[in-house]
Amino acid sequence: MISNQILQNTIEGLKNITGFDISVIEREGKVAASTEEEMLFKMMPDMGSFISSPAESQEMQGYQYFKVFDNGVTEYVAIVKGQDGEAYRIGKIAAYQIQGLLTAYKERFDKKNFIKSLLLDNLLLVDIYGRAKKLSIDNEVRRVVYLIEAEIDKDMAVVENVRDMFPAKSKDFVTAVDEKSIILVKELRETDGQEEIEKVARDIYNSLLQEEMVQVNVAIGTVVRDLKYVSASYKEAKMALEVGKIFDPDQTIINYEQLGIGRLIYQLPIPLCKMFINEVLHGISMDQFDEETLITVNKFFENNLNVSETSRQLYIHRNTLVYRLDKLLKTTGLDLRNFDDAIVFKITLMVSKYMSYKDKNSY
């Protein structure tokens, strides 16, 4: 069904051009839209007899009535105030316009359902290509999936904002999958590279942040060339969003192709992670390290194991930093001034974050 607001805007536009009052009635008899205020939301019980009749139009009590069909079934009735030939002509135009809207919305709805089913792997391979052909969706073009996480209000303003950026006439598809997730399947040009792909993500982020003032995260899957792989791009974007939350929670735009070692750790089984932590820390858990030690270690890694720069940024004496590193060496047997030991401890930190995230989100 077309939204009442769309119908209202359409007939108001027609009235501005023609000067005739127009109303649109649902098949149940309720007035869905009207340029006459007294007609709005009124019930028209006499519609049943007209809808069941074979006539496509008729004149009654100073109005001309016209059926609007959807697959041969009357979906709406357009009425125009007036009894002359001009009113009849305007009524036919109004019915034709609403018929076109019905067709467009149905096609959009069908495409949206197809894309949803495609993303969720609910289609057989033969169905993908068959339905895509019927819906005039190209198969072998470059596409990428963006997963946008934001609080979606009841008015769906966030979703509509994204749709406005990628209108229905384009070859891009926007759909909400739950109360926090919007998916954009974007068609790319052959010349579009990572810079252009990430620019789209930044544009989405900035638009939602400025206009809707909501917290936004945008994840990007990999580029695919076949419809059957669109779901893979979606799963990658979904993984990127979670990996970003675990290892870099301050980052708002996350690209699957730039996850680095976080992508590997995310796919490790928890028993293997526990075995690794126990092997490295000899029974100690990461929770047993005080905040000062962890801040020192993270800053040391940020500065590429540079003692002087780390002590300067932490506003501590160089000897104090060396003391803290020696203390960690006694506890774990790892000297972070040694590259190999530093790598082991860095991975230990990341594995611990991953395990903590999984523990908090297991239900």
N, C-alpha and C positions, 0 to 999 in steps of 0.2 A: 504493500500500500504506500501511496505517496503521502508525505507528511502534510497536515492541514496548512502549515505555514507556506509550503511551496505552492499549494493550490491557491491560497489567498494571494500570494504575490503575483501569480500568473493571471488571475482574473482581474486584479486591480490594474495590472499593466494593460490588459485588454480594454478595460473601461476607460483608462486614460486616453487610449487611441480612438475608441469608437463612441464613447459617451453612453453606452448601454450598461445597465445593471445586470450582473451575471452572478449566479449561485451554482454551487456544486453540491449534489446530494449523494450520500452513500447509499448502497443498495438496501440497507435496513431502513432508510427513510430519514436519517439525521443529516441536517445541513452541515457540511464539513467546512465550507468557505462561502462567503458572500460579500458583495459590495454594498448590500443593503443591511445596515446594522440590525434592524429588527428581525431579519431572517436568520442571523447567526445562531447555530446550535438548536434551531427549531426542529421539531419532528414533523415529517410529512407522511402521514399514514396512507395517503392515497397513492404512494409510489408503487406499492405492491401490484396493483392492477395494471399500471403502465408497464412495469418491468416484465410481467408475465405475458403481456400482449405481444403480437408479432410486429407491431408498428415500431419503427426506429425513432420516430418523432411524433409529437402531437401538441395541440394548443389547448390550454385550459386557463380560464379565469385571468386572462390578460398576460399569461406567460407562455413561452414556447419551450417545450421539453425535448431533450435530445439524449439518446442513450450513448454511453461510452463503454466499448467492449474490451474485454481481456480474454483472448482465446475463445471468442464467440459467446462469452458470458457477460452480462451487464454488470460492470463494476461500479460505475458512477452514472448519475444523470446530471447533465448540464442544463440549466434553465436561464432564459433571457427574458427580461421584462419588455414586453412589446408584442404587437400582433401583426405588424406589417412585414413586407418582404425583406426589409433591411434587418429587422430583428431575427428573422429566420436565417439569413446569411451569417450574421454574427454568431448565432447559436451553433451553426455548423462549424464555423472556424474555432469556437471555444471547445467544442467536442473533439475536433481534430487535434487541437493543441494538447488537451488532456490525454488523449489517446497516445500521442507521441511521448508525453511524460511517462505514462504507464509502461510503454515499451522500453524506454531508456532505463527506468528504475528496475524493471524486471531483469534486464540484461546485466545491469550493475550488480543486482542481488545475486544472480546466478554466477557471475564471475567471482564475486566475493566468497560465495560458498565453495566454489571450485578451488580457489586459492587456499582457503582454510583447510579443506580436505587434503589438498596437496601438501601443505606444511605439516599436517599431522599424520602423514603416511596412511591415509584412509582410502587410497585409490590404487587399483591394480594398474600395472604399466599400460595395458591396452586401453584402459579407461582414461588415463591421463591424456594420451594423444588424441583419442576420439572426442572427448569433451572439449579439449583445447581447440580442435578444429571447428567444432560447432560454435564455440564462443569467439572465434576469430582471434585466438591468442597464439602468437608465434611461438614455436618450440625452440629452435636453435638460435637464440640471441643471448647476449651477455646480461646476466642479472646478478644482483646481490641483495641479501636480506639484512635489514636493519631492525633490531629489537629495541624498542623505546620503552623504558620503564618510567612511569609517572603516575601520580594519583589521578584517576579518572573520576570526575564528578558525575552526578546524576544527569546533568544536561549534556554530557559527552563533549564539552567544549574543547577539551584537550585533543580528542580524536578529530573533531571537526577542524581544529587548527592545523593538524597535520594533513588532513584531506585537502584543505585549501592550498597548501603548499604543493600538493601533487593531485591536481583536479582529475575528475572522472574521465575526461576526454583524453588524458595522457595514457601511456601504456604501463603506468605504475599502479600498484594496488596497495590500499591502506585498509587494515582491519584490526579491530580490538579483539584480543583473545581472552582476556579476563579483566578484572577491575584495576589492574596495574600495568598491563602490557599491551602495547600497540605494535603491529608488525607492518613494515613497509617493504614490499618487494619492488625493487627499483630496476628498471631497464637501463642499461648502460650503452654508451656509444663505444665503438671500437677503440677510440683514442683515449677513453677515460682510464686513468691510472689511479693509484692509491691517493694521490693528492686530491683529485676530484671526488673520489669516494668519501674521503674523510671530510671534505668541505661540506658535503650534504649533511653529514652527521653534526657538524658544528652549526650549520644553519638551523637544523631541527632543534638542537639544544638551545641556541640563543633565542629562537622564536618562542619556544614554550616558556623559557625562563622569564623573558621580558613581558609577554602578553598574558600568560596564565599564572606566572609567579609560583610555579611548582618546582620541586626538586626533580631533576631529570637525569637519567643515565641512558646513554645510547651505545649499543653494542653492534659490531659489524661482523657479518659472516664472510666467507670467501666468495669470490666471483665464480659463477657457474655458467655453462653454455647450453644446458639442456634442462627442460622443465622438471624432469625426474630427479634432478639434483638440488632443486630449490629447497626441499626439506632438509638436506644436508647443510646448506648454508644457514638455515634457521637454527638447527641444532648447534652449529658452531657459534652463532651469535649468542645463543642461550648459555653455552659454556663460557664464552668470553665474559658475559655479564657476571657470572658466579666467580670466575677466576679473579676478575677485577675486584670484586667485593672482598675476597680473601686476602690478596696480596698487595693491592693498591687501592684501598677504599676511597681515597681522595680523588681518584681519576674518574671523570664523568663520561669520557668517550673511550671505549675499549675496542680495539681491533683484534680479531682472532689471530691474524697473521703476525701480531706483535706481542703475543703473550709470553714468549720465551720459555724459561724453565718452569714457570707456573703451570703451563699447559701439561707438562709431563707429570708434575707432582699431583695435579688434580685427578689424574687417571690412575694413580697408585691405589691398590687395595689397602684398607685400614690395617689389617694384620701385618702387612709388610712395613707399613709406616711405623707401627709400634715396635717392631723388631729393630728397625733402623735407629729409632730414638734411644732405645734401651742399649744398643750396641755403642752408640756415640757417647751418651751421657752416663752410662754405667748405673742405670737405675734411678737417676735424678730426672725429674720432670722440668720442663721449661718454666713452670709456675714457681719453682723454687728460687729462680734468679730474681734479685731485686730490680726495681725499675731503673735505678741509677746504672747498673751494669748493662741492662738492655739498651738504654739510651746511648751509652758510651759505645757499645758494639755497633749499633746501627749507624751512628755518626762516623765511626771508624771505616765502615764499609762504604758509606757515601763519599768519603774522601780517599777512596782507593788505597786503604791501609797506610795512609800518610799520617805519622804520629804528630808531627809539628802542626799541620793544618787542623787536625782533629782537636788537639789540645787548645788551639787558638779559638776555634769555633765554640768549644765547650766552656771557654773562660777558665781553664784549669792549667796548672803547671804541667809541663811535659812529664816530670817524674810521677805526678799523680796518675796520669794516663797509663804510664808504664806499670805502675803499681796495680792498677785495676786489671790490666791485661795479664800480669803475672798471677793475680788472684784467680782469674778465669782459667789459666793454664793449670794451676794446682787442682782446681775442681774437676776439670774435664779432660786434662791431658792435651788440650789443643792450644797451640801458640798462634794467635791470630795474626802475628807479624810474619808468619810463614804462609805462603800463598795456598798450599795444599790444605793446611789446617783451616784457613779462612774459608775456603770453598766448602769444606765439610760442615763447618758451623753455620754458614749462610744457608745451606740446604736444610740443616737441622731446624733453623728458625722457620723456614718456609713450610716444612713438613708439619711442625708443631702448630702453625697457624691453620693449616689445612685440616688437621685433626680436630682442633678446637672448633672450627666452623662447622664441620660435619657433626660434631657432638651437639652443638647448639641447635642445628637445623634437622636433627633426626627425629622423625615423628611418624 
